[in-house]
Amino acid sequence: MLRRYMGDKPKREYTNSCTPCMALKQQVACNELCCRHFLVMMAQEDLDEGLLPQPPFLDVLKKAPSGHCFYFDEKTTACGAWDKRPLVCRSYDCRDDGFRAAMVRDHVNPPEAHFVSEEPRTCEGCGAGLSLLMGCAASCDGRAVCIACGAGYSVAFHYAERRFDIRYVSDLEPRRQREYLLQSFLYRARWAEALAVLDELLDQTPDREDLRLERAVVLAELGRRDEARGLLEASPVLESALELAWLDRLDGRLDEARSRLEAVFPRLPEGSQVRAMTQLGKVARQQGDVGTAALWFVKGFSLHRKHSRPNAALKELVMELSRGAPHERAAVQSALAGQDVAPDLRRDVQGE
């Protein structure tokens, strides 16, 4: 859900604060590991801009036969799709990646091998031409699903051999297959298709409140906000307040959104607190309260950083303020001074 969870704006409005690649090449042992080895997931926005996928996948950025990114120029090490590159390429910062040291250590010159066959394949589940979508969520577990029938496939990328290992999973529970397909549709903003899968899953498991919340979000994305609000207001799940606040913010009801978030915030688990902090910061910024916005963004980034990799969307929000008017820059500096801030965030702000 690129637009909503990554910042409510198209990727081109991200200002590239987290990927100073040309400068970093002079500072770190780069080896272009991200361009040579990483698998990059694409959202619908990337496909709309003409970026090519890697068959049989519909949402994995194309690879060259040697294994590096199709758009990576081996001679100049430049990106041939810089203006159109996916959001993950814009937000990734190798300095914040704990796996980078091991990758540099293990980086050798692997034997040249064809990356992956692009010969047409048929799905072992339904017999149709195989087209796969990755389930872009924490629940994906390296799974892809057939776009025709939802059959499950395990996906592994062998870096040293530069090849995909794609295997049909015959014993994957049908409901689990549909959930992987749902995550793929959500990530690519294919709301109508996501709604159909949600309705199917809810028919099978009507007590799943997480699916009801997801359905409300999809209805809102489809413009059916009254239906979405009705579902959310009837939900007993605490996190429904986050979605209601999101709707309030979309409808310009900023005071209601702020009150709702402040009331529920202390009772939320830490993972949901980060989302609440992000929304509180956005509401405060829309209200002109830049100091409070900067404080929420910095606190949210630091909390998320303690438990996982950096939150690129929150870092971008902080960096936007740090490049803004004098009072916005001062607000960021004040927030940084008063918090136990992740060192990488302080480093990047001071480097602006």
C-alpha positions as CSV (number, residue, x, y, z in Angstrom):
1,M,0.0,0.0,0.0
2,L,2.6,2.4,-1.2
3,R,0.6,5.7,-1.1
4,R,-0.9,5.3,2.3
5,Y,1.8,3.6,4.3
6,M,4.8,5.1,2.6
7,G,3.7,8.7,2.9
8,D,0.5,9.4,1.1
9,K,2.4,10.7,-1.9
10,P,3.9,9.5,-5.2
11,K,7.4,8.2,-5.1
12,R,8.8,11.1,-7.2
13,E,8.1,13.5,-4.4
14,Y,10.6,11.6,-2.2
15,T,13.7,13.8,-2.2
16,N,16.3,11.0,-2.2
17,S,17.6,12.0,1.3
18,C,18.4,8.3,2.1
19,T,20.3,7.3,-1.0
20,P,23.3,9.6,-1.6
21,C,24.8,6.9,-3.8
22,M,27.3,9.0,-5.7
23,A,28.7,10.5,-2.5
24,L,28.7,7.2,-0.7
25,K,30.8,5.5,-3.4
26,Q,33.7,7.6,-2.2
27,Q,33.2,6.8,1.4
28,V,32.4,3.1,1.7
29,A,33.4,-0.2,0.1
30,C,30.4,-0.1,-2.2
31,N,30.8,-2.9,-4.7
32,E,27.3,-1.9,-5.9
33,L,25.9,-4.7,-3.8
34,C,22.4,-3.4,-3.8
35,C,22.4,-3.1,-7.6
36,R,24.1,-6.4,-8.2
37,H,22.4,-8.6,-5.7
38,F,19.1,-7.2,-4.2
39,L,15.7,-8.2,-5.3
40,V,13.6,-5.1,-5.7
41,M,9.9,-5.3,-5.3
42,M,7.8,-3.0,-7.5
43,A,4.5,-1.3,-6.8
44,Q,1.9,-0.4,-9.4
45,E,3.3,3.1,-9.7
46,D,6.6,1.5,-11.0
47,L,4.8,-0.6,-13.6
48,D,2.8,2.4,-14.7
49,E,6.1,4.2,-15.4
50,G,7.3,1.4,-17.6
51,L,9.8,-0.4,-15.4
52,L,10.2,-3.9,-16.6
53,P,9.5,-6.9,-14.4
54,Q,11.4,-10.2,-14.3
55,P,9.4,-13.1,-15.7
56,P,7.6,-15.0,-14.4
57,F,7.2,-12.4,-11.8
58,L,4.9,-9.3,-12.3
59,D,6.3,-7.2,-9.4
60,V,10.1,-8.0,-9.2
61,L,12.4,-5.5,-11.0
62,K,14.0,-7.1,-14.0
63,K,17.5,-8.7,-13.7
64,A,20.2,-9.0,-16.3
65,P,21.4,-12.4,-17.3
66,S,24.5,-12.0,-15.1
67,G,22.3,-11.3,-12.1
68,H,22.7,-7.5,-11.6
69,C,19.8,-5.1,-12.0
70,F,18.7,-4.8,-15.6
71,Y,19.1,-1.0,-15.4
72,F,22.6,-1.1,-13.8
73,D,25.4,0.0,-16.2
74,E,28.4,-2.3,-15.5
75,K,30.9,0.2,-17.1
76,T,29.8,3.4,-15.4
77,T,28.0,1.9,-12.3
78,A,25.2,4.4,-13.1
79,C,21.5,3.7,-12.8
80,G,19.7,3.7,-16.2
81,A,16.3,4.3,-14.5
82,W,17.3,6.8,-11.9
83,D,14.3,9.1,-12.4
84,K,11.9,6.1,-12.4
85,R,13.6,3.9,-9.8
86,P,11.3,2.2,-7.2
87,L,10.8,3.6,-3.8
88,V,12.9,0.9,-2.2
89,C,15.8,2.1,-4.3
90,R,15.2,5.7,-3.2
91,S,15.0,4.9,0.5
92,Y,17.6,2.2,1.0
93,D,20.8,3.4,2.8
94,C,23.5,0.8,3.0
95,R,25.0,2.5,6.1
96,D,22.0,1.4,8.1
97,D,22.0,-2.2,6.9
98,G,23.4,-4.6,9.5
99,F,23.9,-7.3,6.8
100,R,26.1,-5.1,4.7
101,A,29.4,-6.1,6.4
102,A,28.8,-9.8,5.8
103,M,27.8,-9.1,2.2
104,V,31.1,-7.2,1.6
105,R,33.0,-10.0,3.3
106,D,31.4,-12.7,1.1
107,H,31.4,-10.7,-2.1
108,V,33.5,-12.5,-4.6
109,N,33.5,-12.8,-8.4
110,P,30.9,-15.5,-8.9
111,P,31.0,-17.6,-12.1
112,E,29.0,-16.2,-14.9
113,A,25.7,-18.0,-15.1
114,H,22.4,-17.2,-16.7
115,F,20.3,-15.5,-14.1
116,V,16.9,-17.1,-14.7
117,S,15.2,-18.6,-17.7
118,E,12.5,-16.4,-19.3
119,E,11.1,-19.4,-21.2
120,P,7.3,-19.5,-20.6
121,R,6.2,-21.8,-17.8
122,T,2.9,-23.2,-16.8
123,C,1.5,-23.2,-13.3
124,E,1.5,-26.6,-11.6
125,G,-1.7,-25.7,-9.8
126,C,-4.0,-24.6,-12.7
127,G,-2.0,-25.2,-15.9
128,A,-2.2,-21.6,-17.0
129,G,0.8,-19.5,-18.1
130,L,2.7,-18.8,-14.9
131,S,2.7,-15.3,-13.7
132,L,3.7,-14.7,-10.1
133,L,3.2,-12.0,-7.5
134,M,5.3,-11.8,-4.4
135,G,3.4,-11.3,-1.1
136,C,5.0,-8.0,0.0
137,A,4.5,-8.2,3.7
138,A,6.1,-9.6,6.8
139,S,3.9,-12.7,6.4
140,C,5.2,-13.4,2.9
141,D,8.1,-15.7,4.0
142,G,9.5,-15.9,0.6
143,R,6.3,-16.9,-1.0
144,A,4.8,-16.0,-4.4
145,V,1.4,-16.8,-5.8
146,C,0.1,-17.6,-9.2
147,I,-2.0,-14.7,-10.4
148,A,-4.5,-17.0,-12.1
149,C,-5.3,-19.4,-9.2
150,G,-3.4,-18.3,-6.1
151,A,-1.3,-21.5,-6.0
152,G,1.7,-21.0,-3.8
153,Y,5.4,-21.0,-4.8
154,S,8.5,-20.7,-2.7
155,V,11.1,-18.3,-4.0
156,A,14.8,-18.1,-3.1
157,F,17.5,-16.1,-4.8
158,H,20.9,-17.8,-4.6
159,Y,23.3,-14.8,-4.7
160,A,26.5,-16.7,-5.4
161,E,25.0,-18.6,-8.3
162,R,22.8,-15.6,-9.4
163,R,19.7,-17.6,-10.0
164,F,16.1,-17.9,-8.7
165,D,14.9,-21.1,-7.2
166,I,11.1,-21.2,-7.8
167,R,9.3,-24.3,-6.5
168,Y,5.6,-25.1,-6.4
169,V,4.3,-25.7,-2.8
170,S,1.7,-28.4,-3.2
171,D,0.8,-28.6,0.5
172,L,0.3,-24.9,1.1
173,E,-3.1,-24.3,2.7
174,P,-5.5,-22.8,0.3
175,R,-6.5,-20.0,2.7
176,R,-2.8,-19.2,3.1
177,Q,-2.4,-18.9,-0.6
178,R,-5.2,-16.4,-0.8
179,E,-3.6,-14.3,2.0
180,Y,-0.4,-14.1,0.0
181,L,-2.4,-13.1,-3.0
182,L,-4.2,-10.5,-1.0
183,Q,-0.9,-9.0,0.2
184,S,0.3,-8.7,-3.3
185,F,-2.8,-6.9,-4.5
186,L,-2.7,-4.5,-1.5
187,Y,1.0,-3.7,-2.2
188,R,0.3,-2.9,-5.8
189,A,-2.8,-0.9,-5.0
190,R,-5.1,-3.2,-6.9
191,W,-8.0,-2.4,-4.6
192,A,-10.9,-4.1,-6.5
193,E,-9.1,-7.4,-6.7
194,A,-8.0,-7.1,-3.1
195,L,-11.6,-6.5,-2.1
196,A,-12.8,-9.7,-3.9
197,V,-10.1,-11.8,-2.1
198,L,-11.0,-10.2,1.3
199,D,-14.7,-11.0,0.8
200,E,-13.8,-14.6,0.0
201,L,-11.6,-14.9,3.1
202,L,-14.2,-13.3,5.4
203,D,-16.8,-15.8,4.1
204,Q,-14.4,-18.6,5.3
205,T,-13.3,-16.9,8.6
206,P,-16.0,-14.3,9.5
207,D,-14.4,-13.7,13.0
208,R,-11.1,-12.3,11.6
209,E,-11.1,-8.7,12.8
210,D,-7.8,-8.0,11.1
211,L,-9.4,-8.8,7.7
212,R,-12.4,-6.6,8.6
213,L,-10.0,-3.7,9.2
214,E,-8.2,-4.4,5.9
215,R,-11.5,-4.4,4.1
216,A,-12.4,-1.0,5.6
217,V,-9.1,0.4,4.3
218,V,-9.7,-1.0,0.8
219,L,-13.3,0.4,0.7
220,A,-11.8,3.8,1.6
221,E,-9.2,3.5,-1.1
222,L,-12.1,2.7,-3.5
223,G,-13.9,5.9,-2.5
224,R,-16.5,4.2,-0.4
225,R,-15.6,6.1,2.8
226,D,-19.0,6.0,4.5
227,E,-19.0,2.2,4.4
228,A,-15.4,2.1,5.6
229,R,-16.2,4.4,8.5
230,G,-19.2,2.3,9.5
231,L,-17.0,-0.8,9.6
232,L,-14.3,0.9,11.6
233,E,-16.7,2.4,14.2
234,A,-18.2,-1.0,14.8
235,S,-14.8,-2.7,15.3
236,P,-13.7,-3.8,18.8
237,V,-10.1,-3.7,17.7
238,L,-8.0,-1.0,19.2
239,E,-6.1,-0.3,16.0
240,S,-9.3,0.6,14.3
241,A,-8.8,4.1,15.8
242,L,-5.7,4.5,13.6
243,E,-7.7,3.9,10.5
244,L,-10.5,6.2,11.6
245,A,-7.9,8.9,12.2
246,W,-6.6,8.3,8.8
247,L,-10.1,8.8,7.4
248,D,-10.5,11.9,9.5
249,R,-7.3,13.3,8.1
250,L,-8.3,12.6,4.5
251,D,-11.6,14.4,5.1
252,G,-9.9,17.4,6.7
253,R,-11.2,16.7,10.2
254,L,-7.8,17.4,11.8
255,D,-8.9,18.1,15.3
256,E,-11.0,14.9,15.4
257,A,-8.0,12.9,14.1
258,R,-5.6,14.4,16.6
259,S,-8.0,13.8,19.6
260,R,-8.6,10.2,18.5
261,L,-4.9,9.4,18.2
262,E,-3.9,11.1,21.5
263,A,-6.7,9.1,23.3
264,V,-5.7,5.7,22.0
265,F,-1.9,6.1,21.8
266,P,-1.0,5.1,25.4
267,R,-2.9,1.8,25.0
268,L,-1.4,0.7,21.6
269,P,1.4,-1.9,21.3
270,E,4.8,-0.4,20.2
271,G,4.4,-1.4,16.6
272,S,1.1,0.4,16.3
273,Q,2.5,3.3,18.3
274,V,4.9,4.1,15.5
275,R,2.0,4.4,13.1
276,A,0.2,6.6,15.5
277,M,3.2,8.8,15.9
278,T,3.5,9.2,12.1
279,Q,-0.1,10.2,11.9
280,L,0.1,12.6,14.8
281,G,3.1,14.2,13.2
282,K,1.3,14.6,9.9
283,V,-1.8,16.1,11.6
284,A,0.3,18.5,13.5
285,R,2.1,19.6,10.4
286,Q,-1.1,20.2,8.5
287,Q,-2.3,22.3,11.5
288,G,0.9,24.4,11.3
289,D,2.4,23.0,14.6
290,V,5.8,22.2,13.2
291,G,7.5,21.7,16.5
292,T,5.1,19.0,17.6
293,A,5.3,17.4,14.1
294,A,9.1,17.2,14.2
295,L,8.9,15.7,17.7
296,W,6.5,13.0,16.7
297,F,8.5,12.1,13.6
298,V,11.8,11.9,15.5
299,K,10.3,9.9,18.4
300,G,8.6,7.5,15.9
301,F,11.7,6.9,13.9
302,S,13.8,6.2,17.0
303,L,11.2,3.8,18.5
304,H,11.0,1.9,15.2
305,R,14.8,1.9,14.8
306,K,15.2,0.2,18.2
307,H,13.3,-2.9,17.0
308,S,14.1,-3.2,13.3
309,R,15.7,-1.5,10.3
310,P,15.2,2.3,9.8
311,N,11.7,3.5,8.8
312,A,12.4,5.2,5.5
313,A,9.1,7.0,5.4
314,L,9.7,8.6,8.8
315,K,13.2,9.5,8.0
316,E,12.0,11.2,4.8
317,L,9.5,13.3,6.8
318,V,12.2,14.4,9.2
319,M,14.6,15.2,6.3
320,E,11.9,17.3,4.5
321,L,11.5,19.5,7.6
322,S,15.3,19.8,8.0
323,R,15.5,21.2,4.4
324,G,12.5,23.6,4.9
325,A,12.1,27.1,6.3
326,P,14.2,28.3,9.2
327,H,11.5,27.6,11.8
328,E,11.1,24.0,10.4
329,R,14.9,23.4,10.6
330,A,14.9,24.8,14.1
331,A,12.0,22.4,15.1
332,V,14.0,19.4,13.9
333,Q,17.1,20.5,15.8
334,S,15.1,21.0,18.9
335,A,13.5,17.5,18.6
336,L,16.9,15.9,18.0
337,A,18.3,17.7,21.1
338,G,15.6,16.5,23.4
339,Q,15.4,12.9,22.4
340,D,17.5,9.7,22.6
341,V,17.8,9.7,18.8
342,A,19.1,7.0,16.5
343,P,22.6,8.1,15.5
344,D,21.9,7.5,11.8
345,L,19.1,10.1,11.8
346,R,21.2,12.7,13.6
347,R,24.1,12.0,11.2
348,D,21.9,12.5,8.1
349,V,20.2,15.7,9.4
350,Q,23.6,17.2,10.4
351,G,24.9,16.3,7.0
352,E,22.3,18.3,5.1
